[in-house]
Amino acid sequence: MAEKYLPYGRQIVDEEDIRAVADVLRSDWLTTGPMVERFEETVCRYVGAPYGVAVSSGNAALHAAMFALGVAPGDEVIVPAMTFAATANCVVYQGAKPVFADVDPATLLLEPDTVEALITPRTKAVIGVDYAGQPCDWEALRQVADRHGLALVADSCHALGATLRGRRVGSLADITCFSFHPVKHITTGEGGMAVTADGALARRMRLFRNHGISTSAAQREKAGEWFYEMTELGCNYRLTDIQCALGMSQMRKLETWLARRRELAALYGSLLASSREEPAARPLDIKPGVESAWHLYVIRHPQRDAVFRTMRARGIGVNVHYVPVHLHPYYREHWGTGPGLCPAAEAAYAEILTLPLWPGMEDRDVTHVVSLLRGNNIL
Ligand SMILES: *Cc1c(COP(=O)(O)O)cnc(C)c1O
């Protein structure tokens, strides 16, 4: 009998979510309506940030952050090599140069010392990535940023709900970006949010998501005005009320889902630790004082390609996160990057494998994956 395919991640959508979306479809506002602010407030309250700007993707949140900080041609922004391409692309959109930093081989996180060594007079900002859901050492990164007058941006697309020494991701950088793509912790189909404690940065991000126009259609209608001005070059990065309603409904389930992710990760950890047959599969380190949001469960394995093929052939949707960004053809051709620039990220890339992890999984799914890894299919 064919086994059911187990993806590495996927959304959970229930009847409550569907009702919330249907209610908006019957209402007056499909976009720029009341659900947008309500969703922003819900996420802000949860992450402990005063201002939230809902946008159409995590990529849009990063781009809005670069715009708001005034990143411009001639500037450099330090980004880790081990991340999704969007972390670096947002710098290029603003005409600035992404400077790729190597990562810690044990955690695949950006390290403060590595950042400090890459700072030049042109450096404007640093973007850290909470890889797999584990927060960077934002306190140490903050010290480096402050010493050199740099802005600190968190690409926390993996880390909604993670904490560092009891403080939640969302309150640790100047701007923190989240994604609501279906594989992430909550979904709006596509969607994202940039959160900040700085009202001026929030205003600039709101302007940017709305074509650079200073008032919204809803505000103008309320005020009985037609006049508007475009004061900056912006984009249409708005998130619809339909999506925000789904996001609000999903937020009610976030804590339960995070708890389940942590349980499943702990089960992987204990099974892999007790696995004598497969000592080759090593999970990444989790630092003390950190509570990961467990977006991904990543192991390193010296025979990664063979393991990948075997697992896929058995219906396990293992994946690789990520091809280091500086190895992508676009960056090689246009920015002169290539192998040797970030050796730890490149060595990790040859060995990393993402195992399935999402809150709808059963314990037996984890046992099954680990038993296949061991090579004796007992389930
Ligand atoms: C998902 C993700 C993004 C981009 O989010 P989208 O919503 O897909 O645009 C950016 N950075 C990281 C690290 C991500 O995982």
The ligand as an SDF file (V2000), in Angstrom:
LIG
                    3D

 15 15  0  0  0  0  0  0  0  0999 V2000
    9.4880   32.7530    4.2240 C   0  0  0  0  0  0  0  0  0  0  0  0
   10.6780   33.6100    4.3790 C   0  0  0  0  0  0  0  0  0  0  0  0
   10.7730   34.8870    3.8140 C   0  0  0  0  0  0  0  0  0  0  0  0
    9.8060   35.4490    2.8180 C   0  0  0  0  0  0  0  0  0  0  0  0
    8.5020   35.3270    3.1490 O   0  0  0  0  0  0  0  0  0  0  0  0
    7.3950   35.3200    1.9830 P   0  0  0  0  0  0  0  0  0  0  0  0
    6.1520   35.5570    2.7870 O   0  0  0  0  0  0  0  0  0  0  0  0
    7.4430   34.0010    1.3230 O   0  0  0  0  0  0  0  0  0  0  0  0
    7.7020   36.4530    1.0740 O   0  0  0  0  0  0  0  0  0  0  0  0
   11.8850   35.6580    4.1000 C   0  0  0  0  0  0  0  0  0  0  0  0
   12.8750   35.2010    4.8810 N   0  0  0  0  0  0  0  0  0  0  0  0
   12.8350   33.9740    5.4160 C   0  0  0  0  0  0  0  0  0  0  0  0
   13.9570   33.5370    6.2900 C   0  0  0  0  0  0  0  0  0  0  0  0
   11.7470   33.1290    5.1760 C   0  0  0  0  0  0  0  0  0  0  0  0
   11.7280   31.8990    5.6790 O   0  0  0  0  0  0  0  0  0  0  0  0
  1  2  1  0
  2  3  1  0
  2 14  2  0
  3  4  1  0
  3 10  2  0
  4  5  1  0
  5  6  1  0
  6  7  2  0
  6  8  1  0
  6  9  1  0
 10 11  1  0
 11 12  2  0
 12 13  1  0
 12 14  1  0
 14 15  1  0
M  END
$$$$
